[in-house]
Amino acid sequence: MSAGRRRRSPGGRLRDLRRLAVFVVKRTLALLLTVLVGVYLTIVIANMGGRVDEIRRLQIESAVAEAVRANPQFADMSASERNALIAERVQLEVERLNLDEPFIWRSFDYLEQAMRLNLGRAEQMTSDRGSREVGDIITERLPATLLLFGTANLLVFFTSVAIALRLSRRYGSALDRTVIGLAPSSAAPGWFYGIFLILIFAFVWPMLPAGGMVAVPPPEGTLAYAWSVARHMALPVAAMFLSQIFISIYSWRTFFLIHSSEDYVEMARAKGLPERLIQRRYVLRPTLAPIVTSFLLMLIGLWSGAIILEQVFNWPGLGTLLFQAIGHRDTPVIIGGVVIFAYLLAATVFLLDILYAILDPRVRVGPE
């Protein structure tokens, strides 16, 4: 068959693009529905089915009563007049916050605002700059989480793929048996290793800081600041690396071993092709789809563990913010943090679907 015949016609490429577009739209709608349900359940749970709003009414009544009684302008009023003024101001505040409406209707209003990322104002927490806007509070913390988890995951991914490829060529070696023996150690989460790393490298041998993101006060100059952040990242990144690296190497080494025994790989070896070329072209390329799938599923698991890990290392990220918001019962910040995590998870799953469709041509993205 000639090269011209093997080339897809413009009409065929157009149909492929159309199917891909339909696939993307369907997956986007499905993930949006999933996020919608998850966020709504979070709103209901965070408000305890409306009980938190009752607590807020009591707090409003207490704050207004204290403000009125402490104001000298109202000192000459009688008790009945002060009570009437307090009731009037409480009612105005309740109406402003829509607390006079049934919770079921307000919950849908909260859902609409959350999905549009109009997260409102925090009840007690503030950003480092003093803003009470939930969006500003989360915007300050999100880059720290992305920096920490992005660095750790990329390090795990590239290191484990390189070592797994090497082990697939040295099946049964001492290193191969060592990795197999250490694979169960990945059952422990990253924060578990983090506790021991802090104990060893921050207290027994004080080489690295135990927590935080940067020295206090922050060093001046870009290079000095970056070096301080890198030193503070070392232990949490090492903790996540230790909790994932051995099971990742073991899993991907298994994929490579399976494909290394295929007939086309043996044919390539019989032709005398270099081993590195065989590993890269005939082993790594066919396994990219399951490798990317495993990597992104691992990433989803790490997102869910961000709260505990960031608390252990006092890392000022989104997980620590969510933990603090739960302690303060700051419902808008809790909902905002969960919304951002939901969007991060949805984006990860969406990226997984698209990459899988691109990397594996056997995956059909729509009807022929």
C-alpha positions in Angstrom: 0.0 0.0 0.0 1.4 3.4 -0.9 2.1 6.1 1.5 -0.6 8.2 0.0 -3.2 5.6 0.7 -2.1 5.1 4.2 -2.6 8.8 4.9 -6.1 9.6 6.3 -8.3 11.6 4.1 -9.4 15.1 5.2 -12.9 13.7 5.7 -11.6 10.9 8.0 -9.5 13.4 10.0 -12.6 15.7 10.4 -14.7 12.7 11.7 -11.9 11.9 14.2 -11.9 15.5 15.4 -15.7 15.5 15.6 -15.7 12.3 17.7 -13.0 13.7 19.9 -15.0 16.9 20.5 -18.1 15.0 21.3 -16.1 12.8 23.7 -14.6 15.9 25.4 -18.0 17.5 25.8 -19.6 14.3 27.3 -16.7 13.8 29.8 -16.9 17.5 30.8 -20.6 17.2 31.5 -20.2 14.0 33.4 -17.3 15.4 35.6 -19.3 18.6 36.1 -22.2 16.6 37.4 -19.9 14.7 39.7 -18.4 17.9 41.1 -21.9 19.4 41.4 -23.1 16.4 43.6 -19.9 16.4 45.7 -20.0 20.1 46.4 -23.8 20.0 47.3 -23.2 17.2 49.7 -20.3 19.2 51.2 -22.6 22.2 51.7 -25.3 20.1 53.4 -22.7 18.4 55.7 -20.7 21.5 56.5 -24.0 23.2 57.5 -25.2 20.1 59.3 -28.5 20.3 57.4 -29.1 23.9 58.5 -27.9 23.5 62.2 -24.9 25.8 61.6 -27.3 28.6 60.4 -29.1 28.3 63.7 -25.8 28.8 65.5 -25.0 31.8 63.3 -28.4 33.3 64.3 -27.4 32.9 67.9 -24.0 34.5 67.3 -25.7 37.4 65.5 -28.0 38.0 68.4 -25.2 37.9 70.9 -23.0 40.2 68.8 -25.8 42.8 68.2 -26.9 42.7 71.8 -23.3 43.3 73.0 -22.8 46.1 70.6 -26.0 47.9 71.5 -25.4 47.6 75.3 -21.8 48.8 74.9 -22.9 51.9 72.9 -23.3 55.0 75.1 -25.9 56.4 72.7 -28.4 53.8 73.8 -27.6 54.1 77.5 -30.8 56.2 78.2 -33.1 53.7 76.5 -35.4 51.6 78.6 -34.9 47.8 78.6 -37.9 47.3 76.3 -36.6 49.9 73.8 -33.1 48.3 73.7 -34.6 44.9 73.2 -36.7 46.2 70.3 -33.7 47.8 68.8 -31.7 44.6 69.2 -34.5 42.6 67.6 -34.7 45.0 64.7 -31.0 44.9 64.0 -30.8 41.2 64.3 -33.7 40.8 61.8 -31.9 43.1 59.3 -28.7 41.1 59.6 -30.7 37.8 59.3 -32.4 39.1 56.1 -29.1 40.3 54.7 -27.6 36.8 55.1 -30.9 35.2 53.9 -31.1 33.2 57.1 -34.8 33.8 57.2 -35.3 31.5 54.2 -35.5 27.6 54.4 -32.2 26.0 54.3 -33.1 23.8 51.3 -33.5 27.0 49.1 -30.3 28.6 50.5 -28.4 25.4 49.9 -29.0 25.7 46.2 -28.0 29.3 46.3 -24.8 28.3 48.0 -24.2 25.7 45.4 -24.7 28.2 42.5 -22.2 30.6 44.1 -19.7 27.9 44.8 -19.8 26.5 41.2 -19.2 30.0 39.9 -16.3 30.3 42.3 -18.0 33.2 44.0 -17.1 31.9 47.4 -18.2 34.9 49.4 -16.6 36.1 52.6 -15.1 34.1 55.5 -16.7 34.3 58.8 -13.6 34.3 61.0 -10.5 33.7 58.9 -8.5 36.2 56.9 -5.7 36.1 54.3 -2.2 37.2 55.1 -3.1 40.6 53.6 -6.1 41.0 55.8 -8.8 40.1 53.2 -11.8 38.2 54.3 -12.7 37.1 50.8 -12.6 33.4 50.5 -11.2 33.6 47.0 -8.3 35.7 48.2 -7.6 33.3 51.1 -7.5 30.3 48.8 -5.5 32.0 46.1 -2.8 32.7 48.7 -2.6 29.0 49.7 -3.2 27.1 46.4 0.3 27.8 44.8 2.0 26.3 47.8 0.0 23.0 47.5 0.6 22.9 43.7 4.3 23.5 44.1 4.8 20.8 46.8 2.6 18.1 45.2 3.6 18.9 41.6 7.3 18.6 42.5 6.9 15.3 44.4 4.7 13.7 41.8 7.0 14.6 38.8 10.0 13.3 40.8 8.3 10.0 41.5 7.1 9.7 37.9 10.4 10.2 36.1 12.5 8.3 38.7 10.2 5.3 38.8 9.9 5.0 35.0 13.7 5.2 34.5 14.4 2.6 37.2 11.5 0.3 36.1 12.9 0.3 32.5 16.3 -0.7 33.9 14.9 -3.4 36.1 12.9 -4.9 33.2 16.3 -5.6 31.5 17.7 -7.1 34.7 14.9 -9.3 35.9 15.9 -11.3 39.0 18.9 -9.1 39.9 19.6 -8.0 43.5 18.1 -4.6 42.8 15.0 -6.1 41.3 14.5 -8.3 44.4 15.1 -5.4 46.7 12.4 -3.3 45.0 10.0 -6.3 45.2 10.7 -6.6 48.9 10.3 -2.9 49.6 7.0 -2.5 47.6 4.8 -3.2 50.6 6.3 -0.2 52.4 4.2 2.0 50.1 1.1 1.0 52.2 2.2 3.7 54.7 1.0 7.3 53.7 3.5 10.1 53.2 2.7 11.8 56.5 3.8 8.6 58.3 7.3 8.8 56.8 7.2 12.5 57.4 7.1 12.1 61.1 10.2 10.0 61.1 12.0 12.3 58.7 11.3 15.3 60.9 12.6 13.4 63.9 15.8 12.3 62.2 16.8 15.2 60.0 15.3 18.1 62.0 16.0 17.1 65.6 18.5 14.2 65.8 20.7 15.6 63.0 19.4 19.1 62.5 20.1 19.4 58.8 16.8 20.6 57.5 13.9 22.7 58.8 11.1 20.8 60.5 8.2 22.7 58.9 7.0 25.8 57.2 7.6 27.0 53.6 10.3 29.6 54.1 12.5 30.9 56.8 11.3 33.6 59.2 11.9 36.4 58.3 12.0 35.5 54.6 15.4 36.1 53.0 15.9 38.9 50.6 16.8 38.2 47.0 15.2 35.7 44.6 18.0 33.1 44.8 18.1 33.2 48.6 14.3 32.9 48.8 14.2 30.0 46.4 16.9 28.2 48.3 15.0 28.6 51.5 11.8 27.2 49.9 13.8 24.3 48.5 15.2 23.4 51.9 11.8 23.5 53.5 10.4 21.3 50.6 13.0 18.7 51.1 11.4 16.7 53.9 7.8 16.7 52.6 8.9 15.8 49.1 11.1 13.0 50.5 8.1 11.7 52.5 5.8 11.6 49.5 8.7 10.1 47.4 9.3 7.3 49.9 5.6 6.5 50.2 5.1 6.1 46.4 8.4 5.2 44.7 8.7 1.5 45.4 5.1 0.5 44.5 5.4 2.7 41.3 8.6 1.0 40.2 7.2 -2.4 41.0 3.9 -1.8 39.1 5.6 -0.2 36.0 8.4 -2.7 35.9 5.6 -5.4 35.7 4.1 -3.6 32.7 7.5 -3.5 31.0 8.2 -7.1 31.7 4.9 -8.1 30.1 5.6 -6.2 26.9 9.3 -7.2 26.8 8.2 -10.8 26.1 6.0 -9.9 23.1 6.8 -11.3 19.7 7.5 -8.0 18.1 10.1 -7.2 20.8 11.9 -10.5 20.2 11.8 -9.8 16.4 13.4 -6.4 17.1 16.2 -8.1 19.1 16.7 -10.7 16.4 17.2 -7.8 13.9 20.0 -6.6 16.1 18.5 -3.3 17.2 20.1 -1.6 20.2 18.6 -2.6 23.5 18.0 1.1 24.5 16.1 1.7 21.2 14.0 -1.5 21.8 13.2 -0.4 25.4 12.2 3.1 24.3 10.3 2.3 21.0 8.9 -1.2 21.6 8.4 -1.4 25.4 7.9 2.1 26.7 5.7 3.5 24.0 3.0 0.7 24.2 2.8 1.0 28.0 2.5 4.8 28.1 -1.3 4.6 28.5 -1.4 2.4 31.6 1.6 4.2 33.0 -0.1 7.6 32.7 -3.3 6.1 34.1 -1.4 4.8 37.2 0.4 8.1 37.6 -2.8 10.2 37.6 -4.6 7.8 39.9 -1.7 8.1 42.3 -2.0 11.9 42.0 -5.7 11.7 42.9 -4.7 9.7 46.0 -2.1 12.3 47.0 -4.6 15.1 46.7 -6.8 13.4 49.2 -4.0 13.1 51.7 -2.9 16.8 51.4 -4.6 17.8 54.6 -2.7 15.5 57.0 0.6 15.8 55.2 0.6 19.6 55.2 -0.4 19.7 58.8 2.6 17.4 59.7 5.0 19.8 58.0 3.1 23.0 58.8 3.1 23.7 55.0 0.9 26.7 54.3 -1.2 25.1 51.6 -4.8 24.3 50.8 -4.8 21.3 53.1 -3.7 23.2 56.1 -6.2 26.0 55.3 -9.0 23.4 55.2 -7.9 21.9 58.5 -7.9 25.4 60.1 -11.3 26.3 58.6 -12.8 23.1 60.2 -11.3 24.1 63.5 -12.9 27.6 63.3 -16.1 26.2 61.8 -15.7 28.7 59.0 -18.3 27.2 56.6 -17.5 29.5 53.6 -13.8 28.6 53.7 -14.6 24.9 54.1 -16.9 24.9 51.1 -14.4 26.9 49.1 -11.5 24.6 49.9 -13.6 21.5 49.0 -14.7 23.2 45.8 -11.1 23.8 44.7 -10.1 20.2 45.6 -13.1 19.0 43.6 -12.0 21.0 40.6 -8.5 19.7 40.9 -9.7 16.1 41.1 -12.0 16.6 38.1 -9.3 18.2 36.1 -7.0 15.3 36.9 -9.6 12.8 35.8 -10.4 14.8 32.7 -6.7 15.0 31.7 -6.5 11.2 32.3 -9.4 10.6 29.8 -7.9 12.8 27.1 -4.4 11.5 27.4 -5.7 7.9 27.4 -7.6 8.6 24.2 -4.5 10.2 22.6 -1.9 7.6 23.7 -3.9 4.5 23.0 -5.5 4.5 19.5 -7.6 1.5 20.5 -9.7 3.7 22.8 -12.8 4.8 20.9 -13.9 8.3 21.6 -17.1 8.0 19.8 -19.1 6.0 17.2 -17.5 5.3 13.9 
